[in-house]
Amino acid sequence: MFGIVTAVVVIAALYFARVVFIPLALAILVAVVLTPAVSFLEKAKLGRGIAIFVVVAGVVGLAGLVGWTVLPQFADLTYQVPSYEKAIQDKVDTLKGSTTQRLGDASDSVNALEKDLSSSPAKAASGEVASRAPAPGSSPARPLSVQMVPAANPLESVAGLLGPVATGLIVLVFAVFILAGREDLRNRLIQLTSGGRLTLMTQAMAEAWSRINHYLFMQMLVNAFYGVATGIALHFLGVPKAALWGFSAGLLRYLPYIGWPTAALMPSALALAVFPGWTHAIITAGIFIVLEMILANGVEPLLYGAHVGLAPLAILVSAVFWALIWGFPGLLLATPMSVCLMVVGRYVPSLGFLNILLGNEQAMELPAQYYQRLLAGDESEARQILEACARQSSLEDLYSSVVIPALALSEEDGHRNDVDEETRSFINSSTREFAEELAAAYPVEPGEAAVSSERVQVVCIPARDEADEVVAMMLCQLLERHDVKAQSVATANVAEMLTQVAELRPETVCISALPPLAMNHTRALYGKLRTQFPDVAIVVCLWQMESDRDKSASLLKLGGRDRLFATLPEVLRHFSGKEIAVEAEVARL
């Protein structure tokens, strides 16, 4: 409840105090953009005041040059709008066609006939009297209504223009003061928000600064290219005021998702009015669409990469949110503000939900995704998750980083009685089926040999339940790929499993055990194996074990030649002989 009240108060403050917050936020954004240029001039032995003056003067001069070029074209366009409007209306009317007109006439005739048939003689008489009534304004009894329309006041137009100009001047003044005292402001902000944790806040500010600065610089380059390319293409196409449309395209593209369609609307309508037919209008709209597809799907992912770190849906939602609160400036500030909130959520644990909501990183790890889909009974999507991982990693990595951790999650939930036995059985059987399919689909990688030995070298037995058996089966698959003949034993009582081990007469027995109930069962099974097979080497695999290995080995009472492992790569290195060779080399040295 406290969090909800705090959020409501903050949003209300942002809305009602937007007159102050909007210029300040825009000034901070301008200062972030101009800081690299000011710092560059300072390194060139210019004083800070002179560097700020040169940079601000250059920005104002560039804006004035653009305005001097674009505004006359815009003014000339406003005078020609009536003629363009008439031409567009004529095009639309001709598009309707004679068939549409005939259908409309037929519909009007049917409606009129229906009205005549349903009207009574009294209504017809009253209609006749009404038709003979004097028109409004023809007699004192029927005066003509008049509405007074005041003349346009030039001062209102000037006031409407001075508002944005005044806001721009305020933003510029704020930006100059921020640039002049940026170190002092940074120190005050760190002291205010760090709560004594300087390292954490320094990292957060550095990451937010890097992401926003990189994003704004790259966006400026991309939008400038978009505007220039659009203007050049429209110029060669013959669309009037091509420079104006190029400038508006580059400027409006700062608005997420709606910017470029808005920029394409007016030049497309102008091409429809100026040129005969519809070809030029379609080509004009196609220019905007093709350029946007190239930049959005090819250039921007390459330039931005993971520097912004926002999810696409988060960008859209934040744009709508800030637009509702702050209007048009909110659209410009939506992405930088969202980046700041995401970074804060990454470094402040109590606000971690912001990083989950806004960030483009996976909110759920792959093992949890796979396990959750099986909990929901969705085998299809669970298979898709494994197949997607299989295209990017080896079978060994897939098992060790996704499948085994997912089975460990199932075991933990079963221990807490959060998952019933039927669901766990479904998860284990589905995972077994997926593992068999993956083993058949994976080709033998270079360096992997076919099994040449006839005798079973390694027997893998589960410590407790079906999940241990599934992992044992996956281990056997991988051992076979490393030229080690291995076989897994199905889950049964200890006496039956020991009987199978005696029949197979392996060189090594591998115990597969998943936490959290693995230790007791593993200790009991290991003791019986060591008693019944004193000459057989035993490898204990406590998968996903996070505790101290020496302590675990002591609890299990492992013998001198028996080994304890926690991951698949360790086990495979042991049986492939690499680990033995390394130990021998260490002993020799």
Secondary structure by P-SEA (a helix, b strand, c coil): caaaaaaaaaaaaaacccccaaaaaaaaaaaaaaaaaaaaaaaacccaaaaaaaaaaaaaaaaaaaaaacaaaaaaaaaaaaaaaaaaaaaaaaaacaaaaaaaaaaaaaaaaaaaaaccaaaaaaaaaaaacccccccccbbbbbbbbccccaaaaaaaaaaaaaaaaaaaaaaaaaaacaaaaaaaaaaaccccaaaaaaaaaaaaaaaaaaaaaaaaaaaaaaaaaaaaaaaaacccaaaaaaaaaaaacccccaaaaaaacaaaaaaaacccccaaaaaaaaaaaaaaaaaacccccccccccccccaaaaaaaaaaaaaaccaaaaaaaaaaaaaaaaaaacccccccccccccccccccaaaaaaaaaaaccaaaaaaaaaaaaacccaaaaaaccaaaaaaaaaaaaaaccccaaaaaaaaaaaaaaaaaaaaaccccccccccccccccbbbbbcccaaaaaaaaaaaaaaaaaccbbbbbccccaaaaaaaaaaacccbbbbbbbccccaaaaaaaaaaaaaacccbbbbbbbccccccaaaaaaaacccccbbbbccaaaaaaaaaaaaaaaaaaaaac
